[in-house]
Amino acid sequence: MLKKISLAVLATAVSASAFAADNADNSIQAQITQLKQEIAALKANQNEAQGKKAQPAYQKDTNGDEQNVTVPTNQGQIQNFLFSDIHDGVVPMGMLSSSQFALGLLKQRNIYKDEALVFGGYLEADAQTWHGSSINTLKSDVVDNISGPVYQSGKGIYITTATLYTAANLGHYVTAELSLSGNQNDNPSVSDALVMFGNLADFPVYATIGKNRIPLGSFAGGGPWTGSLTQMLFRPSRVANASVAYYGQGLSTNVTLFQTNDHTSDFSYAAFYAGESGKWAYGVNGGYIYNVSGSGNNTFNALTQTEDSNDNRTATNRIGAVNFEGSLNYDIYGVGAGWAQTTNKSSATNNGLAGAWYVTAGVSPEIYGRSTNFSLSYNGAYNTNDLPITLSGSSVNSYTTDPNSGVGTGVNKMVIASVQRPFFTENVLLGLEYAYMHMYNNQHTNAYTLDVSVYF
């Protein structure tokens, strides 16, 4: 009897041990499964965070899958408001259009916390060769009229842009940004420094104050390096200004105030709209600037500024300007056109209205697993016979045609053909560009550029 009891107790103990072991195994397996799920979630969050910080704009294909798309850039920046507006995701700060820089930052600010500090960078290098007619140039500022070397043929490799971006959310409704930019010839200096008030998630109206490019025009029609004639002749530069703007439902509009000089106020107004329907995407923009003098545009400074007995230059002649642009895309195909013109006549513009225009077409097929953008544009100008234009070659030196060297030194025709695609990662763009410039006096020049744009 005792033996039977002992055997029963032993059997019970063994069963209990086996049951405990099974429970322990199940518990361990459950913990392991839970840990695996947590690790997968952490990896997904990490990849998402890295994608938000590093990936360029993307759009969805017809199946709803995310797909990186190479959009036309000029000197690293998205050329057309259409592309910066209809794409989802985060665009690197160096890729944001300088004409819509504040808006681009505000559209992305809520990805980060209200007390976040974000850094970014952009590096551009260009290998070039050029040849053509013997062209007299201005080496320095157009206003100073300092003669430079003769531009005809040459080659070189240049670091054309090195920019560090810092953006800070100082609260839910205040964002500040500071950019330092330089190249192999010039030490870094402040290129943008502005404060933005507003939050697009709560309200579509915002305000900016500081130094940045006046938000007027897309000025597309260029290549990876060379800008369009409308850009070189009419685009405002970076000056101290204040603006009030609206953005919502694809519409962006703004009024910007700045100073022509210490005594004369100036302003600009611009509106942009972009939308999509199925595979179709479309965009239009237009704007007006009361006086291009004081906007940082060198082309018209020589026309609007006069020199007094103390060798001081002041703006005495007002020249306003208007611009209109439109673009239409279907799937990977796109076309666009733009026009800009003065609203005042001048003896330096044949006593007529000076203007420029462009038409452009492009296609972005996928080649060896990456979207590749091919584009071709034609630019024309009128009554700009003696207005200076920046020549494509020797990119870091920014040689400009010399209006004092003779009649007809301005550019009246330009053709730009280019191909551009990401290499190694989506944040490295390589572009190959050919630019042909023809002048009123029948001089011409050809430039070939290999452009490398790196975002980080």
C-alpha positions as CSV (number, residue, x, y, z in Angstrom):
1,M,0.0,0.0,0.0
2,L,2.8,2.4,0.9
3,K,4.5,1.6,-2.4
4,K,1.3,2.4,-4.3
5,I,1.0,5.8,-2.5
6,S,4.7,6.6,-3.2
7,L,4.2,5.8,-6.9
8,A,1.1,8.0,-7.0
9,V,2.9,10.9,-5.3
10,L,5.8,10.5,-7.7
11,A,3.5,10.4,-10.7
12,T,1.7,13.5,-9.4
13,A,5.0,15.3,-8.9
14,V,6.2,14.4,-12.4
15,S,3.0,15.6,-13.9
16,A,3.1,18.8,-12.0
17,S,6.7,19.4,-13.1
18,A,5.8,18.7,-16.7
19,F,2.8,21.0,-16.5
20,A,5.0,23.8,-14.9
21,A,7.7,23.2,-17.6
22,D,5.0,23.5,-20.3
23,N,3.7,26.7,-18.8
24,A,7.3,28.1,-18.5
25,D,7.9,27.2,-22.1
26,N,4.7,28.9,-23.2
27,S,5.5,32.0,-21.1
28,I,9.0,32.2,-22.6
29,Q,7.7,31.7,-26.1
30,A,5.1,34.5,-25.5
31,Q,7.8,36.8,-24.2
32,I,10.0,36.0,-27.2
33,T,7.1,36.7,-29.6
34,Q,6.3,40.0,-27.8
35,L,10.0,41.0,-28.0
36,K,10.1,40.3,-31.7
37,Q,7.0,42.4,-32.2
38,E,8.5,45.3,-30.3
39,I,11.8,45.0,-32.2
40,A,9.9,45.1,-35.5
41,A,7.9,48.1,-34.4
42,L,11.1,49.9,-33.3
43,K,12.7,49.1,-36.7
44,A,9.7,50.4,-38.5
45,N,9.7,53.6,-36.5
46,Q,13.4,54.0,-37.1
47,N,13.0,53.5,-40.9
48,E,10.1,55.9,-41.0
49,A,12.1,58.5,-39.1
50,Q,15.1,58.0,-41.4
51,G,12.9,58.2,-44.4
52,K,11.4,61.5,-43.3
53,K,14.8,63.0,-42.7
54,A,16.6,61.7,-45.7
55,Q,14.2,60.8,-48.5
56,P,13.3,63.3,-51.3
57,A,9.7,63.9,-52.4
58,Y,7.7,60.9,-53.5
59,Q,4.4,60.3,-55.1
60,K,2.0,57.3,-55.4
61,D,1.7,55.2,-58.5
62,T,-1.6,53.9,-59.9
63,N,-1.5,51.0,-57.4
64,G,-1.2,53.3,-54.4
65,D,2.4,52.3,-53.7
66,E,5.0,54.9,-52.8
67,Q,7.4,55.6,-55.6
68,N,10.4,58.0,-55.7
69,V,10.2,60.4,-58.6
70,T,13.0,62.5,-60.0
71,V,11.7,66.0,-60.6
72,P,13.5,68.8,-62.5
73,T,15.9,70.8,-60.3
74,N,18.0,73.9,-60.9
75,Q,21.1,74.3,-58.8
76,G,19.7,71.6,-56.5
77,Q,16.3,73.2,-56.0
78,I,12.9,72.0,-57.3
79,Q,12.2,74.3,-60.3
80,N,8.4,74.2,-60.4
81,F,5.8,74.9,-57.8
82,L,3.8,72.0,-59.2
83,F,6.3,69.4,-58.1
84,S,6.9,70.8,-54.7
85,D,3.1,71.0,-53.9
86,I,1.5,67.7,-55.2
87,H,4.2,65.3,-53.8
88,D,3.9,63.8,-50.3
89,G,6.7,63.2,-47.9
90,V,9.6,65.4,-46.7
91,V,11.8,67.3,-49.2
92,P,15.4,68.0,-48.0
93,M,15.8,71.6,-47.1
94,G,18.4,72.1,-49.9
95,M,15.9,70.8,-52.4
96,L,13.1,73.3,-51.5
97,S,12.5,76.0,-54.0
98,S,14.1,79.2,-52.8
99,S,11.1,81.2,-54.1
100,Q,8.8,79.1,-51.8
101,F,11.3,78.3,-49.0
102,A,9.3,79.5,-46.1
103,L,6.2,77.6,-47.2
104,G,8.2,74.5,-47.8
105,L,9.5,74.6,-44.2
106,L,6.1,75.3,-42.7
107,K,4.6,72.3,-44.6
108,Q,7.1,70.0,-42.9
109,R,7.5,71.6,-39.5
110,N,4.8,69.5,-37.8
111,I,6.7,66.3,-38.5
112,Y,9.0,67.4,-35.7
113,K,8.2,68.4,-32.1
114,D,7.3,72.0,-31.1
115,E,10.8,72.3,-29.5
116,A,12.7,70.5,-32.2
117,L,16.1,71.6,-33.7
118,V,16.7,70.2,-37.3
119,F,19.8,70.4,-39.4
120,G,20.3,69.8,-43.1
121,G,22.9,70.4,-45.7
122,Y,23.5,70.7,-49.4
123,L,26.7,70.3,-51.5
124,E,26.9,71.0,-55.2
125,A,29.9,70.3,-57.5
126,D,30.2,70.9,-61.2
127,A,32.6,69.7,-63.8
128,Q,32.4,71.9,-66.9
129,T,33.8,72.6,-70.4
130,W,32.8,75.4,-72.7
131,H,33.6,76.9,-76.1
132,G,32.3,79.5,-78.5
133,S,32.8,83.2,-79.5
134,S,35.1,85.6,-77.7
135,I,32.8,87.4,-75.2
136,N,33.7,90.4,-73.0
137,T,32.6,89.9,-69.4
138,L,32.0,91.7,-66.2
139,K,34.0,90.0,-63.4
140,S,32.3,91.7,-60.5
141,D,28.9,93.2,-59.6
142,V,27.1,94.5,-62.7
143,V,26.7,97.9,-61.0
144,D,30.5,98.4,-60.5
145,N,31.1,97.7,-64.2
146,I,34.5,96.1,-63.6
147,S,35.7,94.5,-66.7
148,G,36.6,90.9,-66.5
149,P,38.5,88.4,-68.7
150,V,37.4,87.4,-72.1
151,Y,35.1,84.3,-71.9
152,Q,35.6,81.9,-74.8
153,S,36.7,78.4,-73.9
154,G,37.9,76.5,-70.8
155,K,37.2,73.7,-68.4
156,G,37.2,73.2,-64.7
157,I,35.8,71.4,-61.7
158,Y,34.2,73.5,-59.0
159,I,32.5,73.4,-55.6
160,T,29.7,75.8,-56.5
161,T,27.6,75.6,-53.4
162,A,28.0,74.4,-49.8
163,T,25.1,75.2,-47.5
164,L,24.3,74.3,-43.9
165,Y,20.6,74.7,-42.8
166,T,19.3,75.0,-39.3
167,A,15.6,75.1,-38.5
168,A,14.1,75.4,-35.0
169,N,10.5,75.1,-33.8
170,L,10.4,77.6,-31.0
171,G,6.8,76.8,-30.2
172,H,3.7,75.6,-31.9
173,Y,3.4,78.8,-33.9
174,V,7.0,80.1,-34.3
175,T,9.7,78.5,-36.6
176,A,13.1,80.1,-37.2
177,E,15.6,79.2,-39.9
178,L,19.2,80.2,-40.6
179,S,21.4,79.2,-43.6
180,L,25.1,79.6,-44.1
181,S,26.3,79.2,-47.7
182,G,29.6,79.5,-49.6
183,N,31.7,78.1,-52.3
184,Q,35.3,77.5,-53.1
185,N,35.9,81.2,-53.8
186,D,33.7,82.7,-51.0
187,N,33.6,82.1,-47.3
188,P,30.3,81.1,-45.8
189,S,27.8,83.9,-45.2
190,V,24.2,84.1,-44.1
191,S,22.0,83.4,-47.2
192,D,18.7,83.0,-45.4
193,A,17.7,84.2,-41.9
194,L,14.0,84.3,-41.2
195,V,11.2,83.8,-38.7
196,M,7.9,82.3,-39.6
197,F,4.7,82.8,-37.6
198,G,1.9,80.3,-38.0
199,N,1.0,76.6,-38.2
200,L,-0.6,75.3,-41.4
201,A,-2.2,72.5,-39.4
202,D,-4.3,75.0,-37.5
203,F,-4.7,78.0,-39.8
204,P,-3.9,78.6,-43.5
205,V,-2.5,82.2,-43.0
206,Y,1.1,82.8,-41.9
207,A,3.6,85.6,-41.8
208,T,7.4,85.8,-42.3
209,I,10.1,88.4,-41.5
210,G,13.8,88.2,-42.3
211,K,16.2,87.7,-45.2
212,N,15.1,85.3,-47.9
213,R,14.3,85.2,-51.6
214,I,11.1,87.2,-52.4
215,P,8.4,84.6,-53.1
216,L,7.7,85.5,-56.7
217,G,7.6,83.0,-59.6
218,S,8.8,79.5,-60.2
219,F,11.1,80.6,-63.0
220,A,11.5,77.1,-64.5
221,G,12.8,76.3,-67.9
222,G,16.4,75.7,-66.9
223,G,18.6,72.7,-66.4
224,P,20.5,71.1,-63.4
225,W,22.9,74.1,-63.5
226,T,21.9,76.9,-66.0
227,G,18.8,78.9,-65.1
228,S,16.2,80.1,-67.7
229,L,16.3,83.5,-69.2
230,T,13.3,84.6,-67.2
231,Q,15.1,83.5,-64.1
232,M,18.4,85.4,-64.9
233,L,16.6,88.5,-66.0
234,F,13.7,88.8,-63.6
235,R,13.9,86.6,-60.5
236,P,14.4,88.6,-57.3
237,S,17.2,87.7,-54.9
238,R,17.5,87.4,-51.2
239,V,16.7,90.7,-49.4
240,A,15.3,91.7,-46.0
241,N,11.5,91.6,-46.3
242,A,8.2,90.9,-44.5
243,S,5.3,88.9,-46.0
244,V,1.8,87.8,-45.2
245,A,0.8,84.6,-47.0
246,Y,-2.0,82.0,-47.4
247,Y,-1.7,78.3,-48.2
248,G,-4.6,75.8,-48.6
249,Q,-6.2,73.4,-51.0
250,G,-3.2,73.8,-53.4
251,L,-3.4,77.6,-53.5
252,S,-0.4,79.7,-52.2
253,T,-0.6,83.5,-52.3
254,N,1.4,86.2,-50.6
255,V,2.1,90.0,-50.3
256,T,5.7,90.9,-49.6
257,L,7.0,94.3,-48.5
258,F,10.7,95.4,-48.8
259,Q,12.8,98.5,-49.3
260,T,14.1,99.7,-52.6
261,N,16.3,102.1,-50.6
262,D,16.2,104.0,-47.3
263,H,13.4,106.2,-48.5
264,T,11.3,104.1,-51.0
265,S,9.1,101.2,-50.1
266,D,8.5,98.3,-52.5
267,F,6.2,95.3,-52.7
268,S,5.4,92.2,-54.7
269,Y,2.3,90.0,-55.0
270,A,2.3,86.4,-56.2
271,A,-0.1,83.5,-56.4
272,F,0.5,79.8,-57.1
273,Y,-1.9,76.9,-57.7
274,A,-1.3,73.2,-58.2
275,G,-3.7,70.3,-58.4
276,E,-4.1,66.8,-59.7
277,S,-6.8,64.5,-61.1
278,G,-5.9,60.9,-61.6
279,K,-2.7,60.8,-63.7
280,W,-3.0,64.4,-64.6
281,A,-1.3,67.2,-62.6
282,Y,-1.4,70.9,-63.4
283,G,0.0,74.2,-62.0
284,V,-0.1,77.9,-62.7
285,N,1.5,80.9,-61.1
286,G,1.6,84.6,-61.6
287,G,3.1,87.7,-59.9
288,Y,3.9,91.4,-60.0
289,I,6.8,93.3,-58.5
290,Y,6.4,97.1,-58.2
291,N,10.2,97.8,-58.7
292,V,12.8,95.3,-59.4
293,S,15.5,97.6,-58.0
294,G,16.2,96.7,-54.4
295,S,15.0,93.2,-55.0
296,G,18.6,92.0,-55.3
297,N,18.2,91.5,-59.1
298,N,21.5,92.6,-60.7
299,T,20.2,92.7,-64.3
300,F,18.1,95.8,-63.9
301,N,20.2,97.6,-61.3
302,A,22.3,99.2,-64.0
303,L,19.1,100.6,-65.6
304,T,17.4,101.8,-62.4
305,Q,20.4,103.2,-60.5
306,T,22.3,106.5,-61.1
307,E,25.5,107.8,-59.6
308,D,25.8,111.1,-57.8
309,S,28.9,113.4,-57.3
310,N,29.9,111.4,-54.2
311,D,30.0,108.2,-56.2
312,N,26.9,106.9,-54.4
313,R,24.3,104.9,-56.4
314,T,20.6,105.5,-55.7
315,A,17.5,104.2,-57.5
316,T,15.9,106.9,-59.5
317,N,14.1,104.9,-62.2
318,R,11.3,102.5,-61.4
319,I,10.9,99.3,-63.5
320,G,8.2,96.9,-62.5
321,A,7.8,93.4,-63.8
322,V,5.1,90.7,-64.2
323,N,5.5,87.0,-64.7
324,F,3.1,84.1,-65.6
325,E,3.9,80.3,-65.8
326,G,2.0,77.1,-66.4
327,S,2.7,73.4,-66.4
328,L,0.8,70.2,-67.2
329,N,1.8,66.6,-66.5
330,Y,0.4,63.3,-67.4
331,D,2.0,60.3,-65.7
332,I,5.7,60.6,-66.5
333,Y,5.3,63.2,-69.2
334,G,5.2,67.0,-68.7
335,V,5.2,70.3,-70.5
336,G,5.5,73.9,-69.3
337,A,5.8,77.5,-70.4
338,G,6.6,80.8,-68.7
339,W,6.8,84.5,-69.5
340,A,8.1,87.6,-67.8
341,Q,8.2,91.3,-68.9
342,T,8.8,94.8,-67.6
343,T,6.0,97.2,-67.1
344,N,8.1,100.2,-67.8
345,K,10.1,101.3,-70.9
346,S,13.7,102.4,-70.8
347,S,16.3,103.7,-73.2
348,A,18.3,100.6,-72.3
349,T,15.5,98.4,-73.5
350,N,15.1,100.0,-77.0
351,N,12.4,102.3,-75.5
352,G,10.2,99.2,-75.3
353,L,9.1,96.6,-72.8
354,A,11.8,94.0,-72.2
355,G,10.8,90.4,-71.7
356,A,11.7,86.7,-71.8
357,W,9.9,83.4,-72.2
358,Y,10.5,79.7,-72.2
359,V,8.8,76.4,-73.2
360,T,9.9,73.1,-71.8
361,A,9.1,69.4,-72.0
362,G,10.2,66.4,-70.0
363,V,9.8,62.7,-69.4
364,S,10.8,60.7,-66.3
365,P,10.8,56.9,-67.1
366,E,12.2,54.3,-64.7
367,I,15.6,53.1,-65.9
368,Y,17.5,50.3,-64.0
369,G,15.2,50.8,-61.0
370,R,15.4,54.6,-60.7
371,S,13.4,57.4,-62.1
372,T,15.4,59.4,-64.7
373,N,14.3,62.8,-65.8
374,F,15.0,64.0,-69.4
375,S,14.2,67.6,-70.2
376,L,14.5,70.0,-73.1
377,S,13.7,73.7,-73.0
378,Y,13.9,76.7,-75.4
379,N,14.3,80.2,-74.1
380,G,13.8,83.5,-75.9
381,A,14.0,87.2,-75.1
382,Y,13.2,90.6,-76.6
383,N,14.4,94.2,-76.1
384,T,17.1,92.8,-73.8
385,N,19.9,93.6,-76.3
386,D,22.3,95.1,-73.7
387,L,21.1,93.5,-70.5
388,P,23.8,91.4,-68.8
389,I,23.3,87.6,-68.6
390,T,25.3,85.1,-66.5
391,L,27.2,82.7,-68.7
392,S,26.9,79.0,-68.1
393,G,30.6,78.1,-68.0
394,S,33.1,78.7,-65.2
395,S,30.2,78.3,-62.9
396,V,31.9,79.4,-59.6
397,N,33.1,82.7,-61.2
398,S,29.6,83.8,-62.4
399,Y,30.9,85.6,-65.5
400,T,28.4,88.1,-66.8
401,T,28.1,89.6,-70.3
402,D,29.4,93.2,-70.4
403,P,26.8,95.6,-71.7
404,N,29.5,98.2,-72.2
405,S,31.4,96.2,-74.8
406,G,29.1,96.9,-77.7
407,V,25.5,96.7,-79.0
408,G,23.7,93.4,-78.8
409,T,25.7,91.6,-76.1
410,G,22.5,90.4,-74.4
411,V,21.3,86.8,-75.0
412,N,18.1,86.4,-77.1
413,K,18.0,82.6,-77.6
414,M,19.0,79.7,-75.4
415,V,18.5,75.9,-75.6
416,I,19.0,73.6,-72.6
417,A,19.0,69.8,-72.8
418,S,19.6,67.7,-69.7
419,V,19.2,64.3,-68.0
420,Q,19.2,63.8,-64.3
421,R,18.8,60.9,-61.9
422,P,19.7,59.6,-58.4
423,F,22.8,57.6,-58.0
424,F,23.8,55.4,-55.0
425,T,21.0,56.9,-52.8
426,E,18.0,59.1,-53.5
427,N,19.9,62.0,-51.9
428,V,22.6,62.1,-54.6
429,L,21.5,63.5,-57.9
430,L,23.7,63.5,-61.0
431,G,22.8,65.7,-63.9
432,L,24.3,66.1,-67.4
433,E,23.4,69.4,-69.1
434,Y,24.1,71.1,-72.5
435,A,23.4,74.8,-72.7
436,Y,23.6,76.9,-75.9
437,M,23.4,80.7,-75.7
438,H,23.0,83.0,-78.7
439,M,23.3,86.7,-78.5
440,Y,21.8,89.6,-80.5
441,N,25.1,90.3,-82.2
442,N,25.3,86.6,-83.3
443,Q,27.9,85.6,-80.8
444,H,27.3,82.3,-79.2
445,T,28.6,79.9,-76.6
446,N,28.2,76.2,-75.7
447,A,28.6,74.8,-72.2
448,Y,28.6,71.2,-71.0
449,T,28.1,70.5,-67.3
450,L,28.2,67.5,-65.1
451,D,26.3,68.5,-61.9
452,V,26.5,66.6,-58.6
453,S,23.9,67.6,-56.0
454,V,24.1,65.9,-52.5
455,Y,21.5,66.4,-49.8
456,F,22.1,65.4,-46.2
